[in-house]
Amino acid sequence: MKKYLGFIAATFMLVEVIGVGSAIAGDKYGAVATGSGNAYGYAYNYDTQSGAEAAALSECGNNCAVQVWFANACGAVAKGGGSLGWAWNTNESTAKSNALAQCGNGSCEIAVWACTDR
């Protein structure tokens, strides 16, 4: 009987470990959308790219477009002087600096950024 209970306990632990591993392993997506009149929306920690994009667009409002999406990383949008730049990277600072560089002029500032938890 002890061997049988030990087997059941070991099987239960294996199932628990596999279940936790699957939950931890899932990708997390984010997206940033911008629109006219300095409108923006962002989303992060969604289970799908399309879910993140839809949430960012919904938050942004009418006449918006997704500028960047990312998985297990950070995204940023820079605006200024009529220019727009966006980028993503696994590092928040790098995503922001790359967005500023893509924006291309000295008046650009980070309009919005977000990072997933993973």
C-alpha positions as MATLAB code, in Angstrom:
seq = 'MKKYLGFIAATFMLVEVIGVGSAIAGDKYGAVATGSGNAYGYAYNYDTQSGAEAAALSECGNNCAVQVWFANACGAVAKGGGSLGWAWNTNESTAKSNALAQCGNGSCEIAVWACTDR';
ca = [
       0.000    0.000    0.000;
       2.875    2.415    0.796;
       4.401    1.853   -2.650;
       1.042    2.574   -4.270;
       0.588    5.818   -2.289;
       4.153    6.843   -3.114;
       3.476    6.281   -6.797;
       0.289    8.363   -6.619;
       2.107   11.155   -4.779;
       4.970   11.147   -7.294;
       2.516   11.203  -10.207;
       0.584   14.079   -8.641;
       3.793   16.078   -8.122;
       4.864   15.468  -11.727;
       1.494   16.712  -13.010;
       1.744   19.799  -10.785;
       5.278   20.604  -11.984;
       4.303   20.190  -15.635;
       1.236   22.389  -15.112;
       3.249   25.147  -13.439;
       5.921   24.917  -16.126;
       3.314   25.361  -18.838;
       1.841   28.381  -17.102;
       5.251   29.990  -16.700;
       6.350   29.185  -20.239;
       3.510   31.038  -22.017;
       4.456   34.036  -24.116;
       3.068   37.434  -23.140;
       2.326   40.019  -25.799;
       2.061   43.769  -25.799;
       1.224   46.436  -28.357;
       1.204   50.201  -28.705;
      -1.175   52.114  -30.988;
      -1.163   55.811  -31.854;
      -3.516   58.128  -33.678;
      -4.248   61.711  -34.560;
      -4.311   64.387  -31.885;
      -1.650   62.613  -29.801;
      -4.022   59.731  -29.067;
      -2.402   56.526  -27.901;
      -3.262   53.212  -26.355;
      -1.180   50.387  -25.050;
      -1.636   46.866  -23.787;
       0.642   44.302  -22.220;
       0.562   40.805  -20.736;
      -1.921   39.422  -23.250;
      -1.794   35.759  -24.241;
      -1.959   36.535  -27.975;
      -0.590   39.175  -30.312;
      -4.053   39.854  -31.722;
      -5.469   40.319  -28.211;
      -2.789   42.866  -27.337;
      -3.265   44.740  -30.598;
      -7.060   44.847  -30.195;
      -6.761   46.160  -26.631;
      -4.264   48.863  -27.648;
      -6.508   49.973  -30.512;
      -9.551   49.993  -28.254;
      -7.794   52.173  -25.692;
      -6.508   54.533  -28.386;
      -9.866   55.311  -29.968;
     -10.800   56.122  -33.561;
      -8.340   56.473  -36.429;
      -5.524   54.688  -34.619;
      -3.015   52.158  -35.873;
      -0.786   49.670  -34.097;
       2.759   50.998  -34.287;
       4.566   48.153  -32.555;
       3.833   44.785  -30.991;
       6.188   42.706  -28.900;
       6.427   39.367  -27.152;
       8.167   38.928  -23.790;
       9.716   42.372  -24.191;
       9.084   46.122  -24.137;
       7.693   48.490  -26.738;
       7.920   52.267  -26.963;
       6.612   55.071  -29.164;
       8.273   58.480  -29.460;
       6.568   61.584  -30.890;
       7.644   65.136  -31.576;
       7.897   67.790  -34.249;
       5.534   65.926  -36.542;
       7.657   62.776  -36.409;
       6.910   59.376  -34.979;
       9.239   56.536  -34.025;
       8.651   53.170  -32.441;
      10.711   50.195  -31.347;
      10.747   47.089  -29.202;
      13.498   45.353  -27.273;
      13.886   42.976  -24.372;
      15.326   45.908  -22.424;
      13.087   48.877  -21.514;
      15.841   51.501  -21.874;
      16.913   50.187  -25.262;
      13.332   50.123  -26.556;
      12.914   53.752  -25.514;
      16.233   54.948  -26.948;
      15.620   53.111  -30.239;
      12.166   54.710  -30.518;
      13.705   58.143  -29.947;
      16.390   57.443  -32.554;
      13.801   56.315  -35.110;
      11.728   59.424  -34.441;
      14.684   61.340  -35.748;
      14.587   64.830  -34.311;
      15.590   66.560  -31.098;
      12.039   67.398  -30.070;
      10.897   63.769  -29.787;
       9.841   62.391  -26.434;
       8.578   58.997  -25.362;
       4.792   59.146  -25.692;
       4.096   55.698  -24.293;
       5.890   52.488  -23.415;
       5.023   49.134  -21.872;
       6.771   45.895  -20.909;
       5.332   42.437  -20.439;
       5.939   40.610  -17.177;
       7.850   37.898  -18.999;
];
